[in-house]
Amino acid sequence: MQQSKLKAGMYLLAAAIGINAGAAEIAATAIKQTVGTKNGRVSALTKEGEGSFVSLYTSGRGSLNAQFTFSQANAKGLTLQAVLKQNTAADKFIFEVLDSGTWKAVGQSAGGTGFKKISLSLPDSAAADGSVSVRMVATNSDDLSLDQLILVSGSPSAPTPAPVPPVVVNPAPMPPVIVPPVVVAPVPVPVPPVTNPPATGIRLPPNGKISWDWQIGASGDNAIVAPAGVKLLDVDVFSTSAAKVAQLKAQGVYTVCYINAGSYQPGLPDSAQYPAYLKLQKDPDWAGEYFLDVTDVFKANSALASILKARLQLCKDKGFDAVEPDNLQNDENIKGGLISTQQQIDFNGWFADTAHAYGLAVFQKNGPDKILLKDRTGKMMVDKFDGILNEECQQYDECQPLNEYVKRGKLALNVEYAVAPNCSLSNMLNINTIRKDLNLTGGNMSGYKRLTCP
C-alpha cells in the first residue's frame, strides 16, 4: 500500500502562459512570489476570465510580497490593469512600482470578495530603463486570486518619424468592369457539438458534504467496517471481495476501489507482470516499490496499459462504483526530469478516460496544482475526473484549488495525518476533511483512527 507524498509548496497556475496580449498590452515576463519561506515562478498572466488564475497564498493570515517584472515597457502613459478576487473584504493589498530605486505606492485593492478590475496609472519615470517592476504587498492578510495582470501602454516613447510626402500616380485607363451575377450560397444550419456520453453504468459519486472513510490498509473483509452514517468508503481492490462490496452497497455506501496506478508494489497478485524497464526509480519511502514510466501506456502493446486495464476490470467485476488511482505525480516523484509535467497530465487523462470506458467513476488523487492543467485531448483534469481525493491540503496550505471540483458540482475529499482538521476552512470550501492514521487501517484493526468535522 502506498499513499502519494505531497510536495510542500504553493498552488501556482497561470492563465495563458506566454504573451497573447494585443499590441498595446504588455505581459509580465517574470513573476516571483515570496510568502514566508515559499517561492514560486510563472511566466505571464495575460488573459481574463478563462477559469485559471494565480492563487497568492499567505499561509493563513500572513504577509505577502509578490513581484512582477515587465520587460520592453519603454512607453509613456502606462496603466497597470489587474483582475483579482480577495477572500476577505477587510484586507488591503497595496500595489507598488519601483521608481528610481524606491518602491512607491500607486493604489490598493480593498473591500468586496468578488472578482474586480483595477486600473492604476504609473509614473513615466518607472519605465526609464525599458522595464517596469510592480509588486503587491500586504500584512496580516488572507489569500488572493489574481486572474490578470498587464500593463496597458498609452503612447510609445520611440521618436516620431518625419512626414513622407505623398506620391501622386496618374492612373492608367481602366477597362470596363463586368460584374458577374450574384449567387447567394445557402446558409448552413448550425450543428451542435458532439459530446460523447459517459459509459453505460457509471454511477457518479455523491457531492456536497458527506461522511466518508478510507480503509485501504485493511487486511481483508473482516477488517473493513463502515462507521455509522458513512456514505462513501474507499478500500483496496485486492484485499476486498465482491461479497464485501455487495454488503457495503446494501448498506447504502458508495464504494471506491484503490489501485496503485503509477507505482510498482511487490507481493500483489499481478506484481510479476511488471517488466523491469517500467521501474524508473525506487520509492525512498516504501520498501520494494518503484515509480513507473507512465508514458508506456501510449506505446503499442503497452505492458502498463494491460496491467491497469486488468485492474479496472477487477474493480468493475467486484461491483465497485469508482476507482482511486494512486501516484499520479511521477513528474514530481521521479528525479532527473524523466517524466515531464505534460506527460504526467496526459497519463492522468488517459487513466480517467479508460476508467470511464470500464463503467467506473474516477477520482483525481492529489496534485492540487494539476487540477486546471489540460491533457493531450485539451481537457482540464477537473473536467476529466469525477472528484478529487487529496492528502494533507491543510498541512501544506493547498486546499483552495480543491474548490474547483466543488464549483463544478463534484466531490472533494481531503485527509490529514499530522494535524487536526481545520473544520472552519473545510466547511467554507465545502471540502470533506477527516484525520486518519497513516496506515489507513481497517475499522476493526489496531491503530484505526478517524476524526471528522461536524
N, C-alpha and C positions, 0 to 999 in steps of 0.2 A: 504494500500500500504506500502511496505517496501523495502528499499534498504539495502543490506548486509553491515555491518560495517567492514572495513578492519582493521586488527591488525597491528600497526606500526612495522616495522622490516625489516630485510634483506631477500633476496632470497637466501636460502642456500639449495642446493640439491647435495648430494654426490653421486658419481658413485660407485656402488657396495659396500654398507655398509658391513663391515666385511673383514677379511683378506683372500684374494683369491690369493695372490701372490705366486710365486714359493719359493723354499727353500732358494734361495739366495736373496730374496727380503723381505724387512721389511716395513710393512704398519704403518702409523701413528695411534696411539691408542687414541689420543686426539687432537682436533683442536679447537683453540679459536681465534676468530677474534674480534678485537676492532677497531671500526671506529666511531669516535665521541663518542656518548653515547650508541651505538648499539652493542650488543654482540650476538654471536650465536655459537652453537656447532654442530659438526657432528662427526662421528666415524672414518671413514677411507676413503681414496681416492686412490684406487689401480689400477683400470683398465683404459686403454687409449682408447679414440675414440669410446665410446658407446653412444654418444649423451647426456650424463649427465655430469655436471660439477659443481664446486662451483663458484658462482659469488661473487667476493670480491668487495663490493661497497665502494666508498669513499665519498658519499653524494656530488656529483658534483666534483669539483676539490678540493680534501682534502687529509688528511693524512690516512695512512693505517698501521696497526700493526696486522699481522696475525701470530699466533704462533702455531707450530706443535710439538707434543711430540711423539717420537718413543721409546717404551719400548722394552726390550730384544734385545738391539742393541749392545751386547758385542762382537764386531767383529772389525777387523783391515781392513784398506784399504776401508773405507766406501765412497760411492759416492751418492750424492743427485741427484735424477733424477726427473725433473719436465717437464710436458707438459702444456703449457699455451698460452693464447692469450691476448694481451693488446689492449685496444681500441685506444690509441694514441701512435704513434711510438716514439715521443719525450720523453715520460715518462721513468723514471728509477725505477725499483723495485729491491731493494737490498736484497740479501739472506745473513742472518747472522746465525752463530751457537754459542751456549752457550759453551764456553771453559774455564774451571777453574774459573767459576763465572763471566766471561766477555763475552759480545756479540761481535763476531768478524766477519767481512765481509768475505765471501768466493766467491762471484760472484754477477752478476746482470743480469737482463733482460732489454734490451733497443733496440729500433728500430724494425720496422715491426709490422703489425697488424694481421697477420695470426697465426694459432697455430704453435708452435715451441717446440722443445725438448732441454732441457738444462741439462748438466751433470756437477756437481761440486764436486771436491774432498774435503773431510772433514778430519781434523786432527784426529789422533787416540785418542788424549787426550780428544776429545769431547765426547767419549763413555766410559770414565774411570769408571763411576758409573753404567754402564749397560744400560743407556738410552741416547737418543740424543734429544736435543731441538733445533729446527730450527725456524726462523721467517722471514717473508717478510715484509719489511718496505718501505714506500715511503712518500714523502711530495709533496703537490700540484700536485696530480696525478689524472688521470681518472680511470675508473673501470678496473678490470682484471678478466678473466675467467681462472680457474685452473682446468684442466682435469685430471691430475695425479700428485701425489707426493709420492715417495717411496725412501727408502734407498736401495742401492744395495751393498751387503757386498762382500769384497774381500776374506779374509781368516778368519775363526773363531779364537777367542783368547783362545779356550779351549786347554789344554795340549795335546801333541801328544802321542798317546798310544804306548807302547812298541811293537816291532815286534813279531808276533806269528810264531814259526817255522812251516814249512809245515808238514802236516801229510801224510805219504805215506801209501797207502792202496793197497794191492795186489788184483787185481780184480779177481772175480770168472770167470770160463769159461762161455762164453756167448753162448746160444743156437742159432742155425741158425735163421736168421730173414726172415720171409716170407712177402714179400711186396704185398699187395692186388692190383688189377688193379685200376688205377686212373679213377675216374668218374668225369667228368667236369660238374659242375652244370650250368644250363643256366643262363646267365647274365640278371638280371631283368631290365626291361625298366623303367627308372625313371618316376615317376608320379608327375606332378606339384602340388603344394599345392592348396587345395580347398579354395577359398575365397568367402564368402557369399556376393552377390551383394547387394547394398542398396535397401531398399524397393521401390516398384514402386511409382513413382510420387514425389520423393524428389527433390526439387529444391534448390540447394546449394546457399549460399549467394554469392554476388559479392566479389571479392578480390581486393587487392591493396588499393589505395587511393580513397575514395568515400566521398560523402556528406551524412550525416545521422542526425537523430534526435531521441529523446527519450521523449515520452509524456505519460508515464504510469499513471500519475496523472490526466489525462483528465477526466472530469466529464461525458462525453458522446460524441456521434458522432459530435455534433455541435462544441465541444471544440477542436476537432482534426483538425489541418491544417498542411499540409506538406509544409514547406518553399520551395521557388523556388530552383530547382536543386537537391533537396533531393532524393536520390536513395534507402534509407532504413529508415523505420520508425518502432519504437518499441512502441506498445500500449497495454493496458490491455485487457485480453481476455473477462472479464465480462462486461466492460463498452463500448465495441466496437462491433457494429453489423456486420453481414455478408455483408450487403449492403455497409457499410463504407469500409470494407476490399476490396470489389469488386471495389469501386470507386478509392481507392488508387492504386490498381493494374492496373487499366485502365490508370492511370497517369504514369505508369512505375515504381512504388515504390515497392520495396521488403518489404514484411510485416512480422513483428515478433510479436508474442503474448507473453505477460508477464504472468507468473503464479508463485505463491509462492509455491515452492516445499518442502522446509524444515521448514516452519513455519505455524502456525495456525493464521488466521485472522478472527475476528468477523465480522458479517454483510454481508458476502458473500452468494450467493445462496446455497452453499454446506457446509457452516460452521457447521450446525447441524449434519453433518455426522461424525465429528471428535470425536472419543471416548476419554474419559478423560486420559486413560493410554498412549496415544500418546504424550500428552503435558508434556514434561520433565521439562522445566524451562521457567519462564516468560522472555520475551524480555524487558530489562530495558528501551529501547529507544522508544518503540511503545506500547501504552496503549492497554491492552486486548490481546496482541499477545503472542504466546508461541513457543519456539523452540521444534521441534518434534523428536521422536525416529525414525530416518531414517532406522534403522535396521529392522523395521517392514515389509518392502517390501519383505524380504526374508522368511517370515513366511507363513504358509498355511492360506488361507482365509484372507490375509492381508487387513486391512481397508485402510491403507495409499496407498497401490498399487491400490486399487479400485478407490479411490478418484482421484489420479493423472492420471490414465488412462482415467477416465471420462473427466478430464480437457484437456488432449491431444486430445481426440476425439472431444471436443468442438472447440479447435483450428483448427483442420482439417476441421470440418463441416463448420466453418465460412470462410474457404478459406485461412487461413494464410499459409505462406511459411515456417516459422520456429518458434521455441519456445525459450524463455529466462526463465530458471528456477532459481528463486531466492533462496538464503540461502543454498548454497552448502558447508557451512563451520561450521556445527554444532559441529564438533570436537573442534573448537575454541570458538564457541558461548556458548556452554554448559559447565558449570564449573563441576569439580569433576571427569573428565575423563570418563563420562558415554558413550561417543561416541569416539572411537579411530580414529586416522587418517586413518587407513586401512579400518575400517567400513565406514567412510565417503567416501573414494575413491571408495569403492565397490558400495555404493549407487549412487554416481555420474555416474559411468559407467553403472549401471542398468538404470538410467534415460535416458542416451544418447541412449542406445540400444532400450529402449521402445519407445522413441520419433521417432526413425528411423522406428520402426515397424508400427507406425501410419502414415508414409509417411511425416514426418516433419524433416527438418534440425534442429540442436540444438546448442546453444551457451553455452560454459562454462561461468558461472557467477563468477567473482572474483577468488581469490585463485591462484595468480601467483606462489606461492611455491608448488602448486599441479600439475602444468602443465605436468611435466615429471614423475609423480608417476603412478604406474600400479595398476589396479584393479584386482579382482579375476580371470578375464579372461586372465591376463598377458599383457594387452594393456595399454599404457600411455593415460592420459587424452587428450593430444594434438592429438592423433590418434582417440580417441572416438568421440570428439566433432568437429563440422564443423567451429568453430570460437570461439572467446572469447569477452565478454563484461565485462570490468573491471572498477572499480571506484577508482579514485584518485591514480593512479600509480605514477604520478609525485610528488604529495604531500608526498608520503611515499617512494619515490625512489625505485620503484619496476617495472619499465617499461621494462627493458631488457628481462625478461622472456617471455613477450608477443610476442617477436620476434620469439619464437619457432613456433608459428602459422604462422607467415609471411613466415618463411623459408620453410614451407610446402605448400605454396600457399593458405593459409586460411586467413580470415578476422580478424583483431584485432581492437577492438573499446575501447576507454577509455573516461571517463568523469571526469572532475574536478569540484568541487563546490567552494572551498575556494581560489584557486589560478588561475591566468590566465594561459592558456595553454602555455607550452614551445614548440612552433611550430618547432623550430630547432631540438629538441630531437625527437619529434613525426615524423617529416619528415625523419630524419635519420634512425629511426627504422621502418618506414612505418606503423605507428600506427595512427589511425584516432581519434584525440582527440578534444573534444568540452568542453566548460564550460557551465553548466546548473544550473538552480535554484534547490534547494534541493528537492522541492516537485514534480519536473518533470511534471509541469502543461502542459495542452494543449495549442496549439498555439493561441487560441482565449481567453485564461483566463488571469486574472490579475496576475502579478508576473512572467509571462513567460520570460525566458532568454535563449539565445543561442548565444555563442561566438565561432566562428570556426577558424581554421587555414587555411591560403591560400593554 
